[in-house]
Amino acid sequence: MAKDTPEKAWWQPAVAVFGEVTGWIVVPIVLALFAGKYLDEKKGTEPWYFLGLTGVAFIISCIGITIIASKYIKQVEKENKKKLNQNSINEQRNRDNRNSE
C-alpha cells in the first residue's frame, strides 16, 4: 500500500538542525573576520575592529541558535502531544472494543 506522503528518514531532522546551526555560526563569524581585518588594515586600528565585530558576530550566532532551538523544541513538543493524543484515542477504542465483546 503506497502512502500519500513519503516518510522522512530518521536522520533527516538532525541533519536539518545541524545545517541551520552551522549556518548561524559560520556566516556571522566569517563575515566579521573578513570585515574586521579589512577595516583594521584600512584604518590602522588593529585589532579593534576585528575583535569588536567578532564579538558582535558571536552574539548574533547565540541569538540565532536560540531561535532555532526554541523552534525545534516547540516542534518536538507538538509531535509528542499529537502522539499522546493518538495513543489515548487508541486506548479508548481498545477499551470500548473489549467492553462490547
C-alpha positions as CSV (number, residue, x, y, z in Angstrom):
1,M,0.0,0.0,0.0
2,A,1.5,3.3,-1.1
3,K,1.4,6.3,1.2
4,D,0.4,9.8,0.1
5,T,3.4,11.4,1.8
6,P,6.8,9.8,2.0
7,E,8.1,9.2,5.5
8,K,11.3,11.1,6.4
9,A,14.3,9.1,7.3
10,W,15.2,9.2,11.0
11,W,18.3,11.2,10.4
12,Q,16.9,14.0,8.2
13,P,15.6,16.3,11.0
14,A,19.0,16.0,12.8
15,V,20.8,17.0,9.6
16,A,18.5,19.9,9.1
17,V,19.1,21.2,12.6
18,F,22.9,20.7,12.1
19,G,22.8,22.7,8.9
20,E,20.8,25.6,10.4
21,V,23.0,25.8,13.5
22,T,26.2,25.6,11.4
23,G,24.9,28.4,9.2
24,W,24.2,30.6,12.2
25,I,27.7,30.0,13.5
26,V,29.8,30.2,10.3
27,V,28.2,33.0,8.3
28,P,28.3,35.8,11.0
29,I,31.8,34.8,12.2
30,V,33.4,34.6,8.7
31,L,31.8,37.9,7.7
32,A,33.0,39.5,10.9
33,L,36.5,38.2,10.5
34,F,36.9,39.4,6.9
35,A,35.2,42.8,7.6
36,G,37.2,43.3,10.8
37,K,40.5,42.5,9.2
38,Y,39.7,44.8,6.2
39,L,38.6,47.7,8.5
40,D,41.7,47.3,10.7
41,E,44.1,47.4,7.8
42,K,42.3,50.4,6.2
43,K,42.0,52.5,9.4
44,G,45.2,51.2,11.2
45,T,43.3,50.2,14.3
46,E,44.5,46.6,14.5
47,P,42.9,44.5,16.3
48,W,40.0,46.6,17.5
49,Y,37.5,46.2,14.6
50,F,38.4,42.6,14.3
51,L,37.7,41.9,17.9
52,G,34.6,44.1,18.1
53,L,33.0,42.6,15.0
54,T,33.9,39.1,16.2
55,G,32.2,39.7,19.5
56,V,29.1,41.1,17.7
57,A,29.1,38.0,15.4
58,F,29.3,35.8,18.5
59,I,26.2,37.5,20.0
60,I,24.3,37.2,16.7
61,S,25.2,33.5,16.5
62,C,24.0,32.9,20.0
63,I,20.7,34.6,19.2
64,G,20.2,32.6,16.0
65,I,20.9,29.3,17.7
66,T,18.5,30.2,20.5
67,I,15.8,30.9,17.9
68,I,16.4,27.6,16.1
69,A,16.5,25.6,19.3
70,S,13.2,27.1,20.5
71,K,11.6,26.4,17.1
72,Y,12.6,22.8,17.2
73,I,11.7,22.3,20.8
74,K,8.2,23.6,20.0
75,Q,8.0,21.2,17.0
76,V,9.0,18.2,19.1
77,E,6.5,19.1,21.9
78,K,3.8,19.4,19.3
79,E,4.7,16.0,17.8
80,N,4.8,14.4,21.2
81,K,1.4,15.9,22.1
82,K,0.0,14.6,18.9
83,K,1.3,11.1,19.6
84,L,0.0,11.1,23.2
85,N,-3.5,12.2,21.9
86,Q,-3.4,9.4,19.3
87,N,-2.4,6.8,22.0
88,S,-5.2,8.0,24.2
89,I,-7.7,7.6,21.3
90,N,-6.4,4.1,20.6
91,E,-6.6,3.0,24.2
92,Q,-10.1,4.3,24.4
93,R,-11.1,2.3,21.3
94,N,-9.4,-0.8,22.7
95,R,-11.4,-0.5,25.9
96,D,-14.6,0.1,24.0
97,N,-14.0,-3.0,21.9
98,R,-13.3,-5.2,24.9
99,N,-16.4,-3.9,26.6
100,S,-18.6,-4.6,23.6
101,E,-17.4,-8.2,23.3
